[in-house]
Amino acid sequence: MDSSSYIPMRAVVRCKAKQKLLQIQSDLDSPGPFEALDEALFQELAATLFQSEKYHLHRDCQSKREASAVEDQLAVELANTYSTIVQQQQNALVRQLNALL
């Protein structure tokens, strides 16, 4: 057995998350909230994810396959979080509440 450990790559997670967002956009079949990526929001969410306990639990994987699976899992979580936030920003009630701030 190989004693090497593999660490899920942050850049790969971000890239896979962006691909997932593009897939979500194409599934919608119309221009939508992901047409122009809010890079600042995306980077902030990624930074938060990478500082979370969830990321640190998976830092040392036993194989490249395991590391890739973790990257996929984290990318889906990042894409889903971004998607949820952007969709909530489009909500009329949220816009009204934000205008009050």
C-alpha positions as CSV (number, residue, x, y, z in Angstrom):
1,M,0.0,0.0,0.0
2,D,1.3,3.5,-0.9
3,S,1.9,5.6,2.2
4,S,1.4,8.8,0.2
5,S,-1.4,11.1,1.0
6,Y,-3.3,13.2,-1.5
7,I,-4.8,16.6,-0.8
8,P,-7.9,17.8,-2.7
9,M,-6.8,20.8,-4.8
10,R,-8.6,24.0,-4.1
11,A,-8.2,25.2,-7.7
12,V,-9.8,22.0,-8.9
13,V,-12.7,22.4,-6.6
14,R,-13.3,26.0,-7.8
15,C,-13.0,24.9,-11.4
16,K,-15.4,22.0,-11.0
17,A,-17.9,24.3,-9.1
18,K,-17.8,26.8,-12.0
19,Q,-18.5,23.9,-14.4
20,K,-21.4,22.8,-12.3
21,L,-22.8,26.3,-12.4
22,L,-22.5,26.3,-16.2
23,Q,-24.3,23.0,-16.2
24,I,-27.1,24.4,-14.0
25,Q,-27.4,27.4,-16.4
26,S,-27.6,25.2,-19.5
27,D,-30.3,23.0,-17.8
28,L,-32.4,26.1,-17.3
29,D,-32.4,26.7,-21.1
30,S,-32.6,30.4,-20.7
31,P,-30.4,33.3,-19.5
32,G,-30.5,33.4,-15.8
33,P,-28.8,34.3,-12.5
34,F,-25.5,32.6,-13.4
35,E,-25.0,34.3,-16.7
36,A,-22.4,36.6,-15.1
37,L,-20.5,35.0,-12.2
38,D,-20.2,37.2,-9.2
39,E,-16.5,36.5,-8.7
40,A,-16.3,38.2,-5.4
41,L,-19.1,36.2,-3.9
42,F,-17.8,33.0,-5.4
43,Q,-14.3,33.6,-4.0
44,E,-15.7,34.4,-0.6
45,L,-17.8,31.3,-0.5
46,A,-14.8,29.2,-1.6
47,A,-12.6,30.7,1.0
48,T,-15.2,30.0,3.7
49,L,-15.6,26.4,2.5
50,F,-11.8,25.8,2.5
51,Q,-11.6,27.1,6.1
52,S,-14.4,24.9,7.2
53,E,-14.0,21.8,9.2
54,K,-15.5,19.8,6.3
55,Y,-12.5,20.6,4.1
56,H,-10.0,19.9,6.8
57,L,-11.5,16.5,7.5
58,H,-10.7,15.5,4.0
59,R,-7.2,17.0,3.6
60,D,-5.4,13.7,3.6
61,C,-6.8,11.2,1.2
62,Q,-5.3,7.8,0.5
63,S,-5.6,7.9,-3.2
64,K,-6.0,10.2,-6.2
65,R,-9.5,8.7,-6.7
66,E,-10.5,9.5,-3.2
67,A,-9.1,13.1,-3.5
68,S,-11.1,13.5,-6.8
69,A,-14.3,12.3,-5.1
70,V,-13.8,14.9,-2.3
71,E,-13.1,17.6,-4.9
72,D,-16.4,16.6,-6.6
73,Q,-18.3,16.7,-3.3
74,L,-16.9,20.1,-2.3
75,A,-17.5,21.5,-5.8
76,V,-21.1,20.5,-5.7
77,E,-21.5,22.1,-2.3
78,L,-19.8,25.3,-3.4
79,A,-22.0,25.5,-6.6
80,N,-25.2,24.7,-4.7
81,T,-24.4,27.4,-2.1
82,Y,-23.6,30.0,-4.7
83,S,-26.8,29.0,-6.7
84,T,-29.0,29.3,-3.6
85,I,-27.6,32.8,-2.7
86,V,-27.9,34.1,-6.2
87,Q,-31.5,32.8,-6.5
88,Q,-32.4,34.4,-3.2
89,Q,-31.0,37.7,-4.4
90,Q,-33.5,37.5,-7.2
91,N,-36.4,37.1,-4.8
92,A,-38.6,40.2,-4.6
93,L,-39.0,40.0,-0.8
94,V,-35.2,39.8,-0.3
95,R,-34.7,42.7,-2.6
96,Q,-37.3,44.8,-0.6
97,L,-35.5,43.9,2.6
98,N,-32.1,44.7,1.2
99,A,-33.5,48.1,0.0
100,L,-34.5,48.8,3.6
101,L,-30.9,48.3,4.7
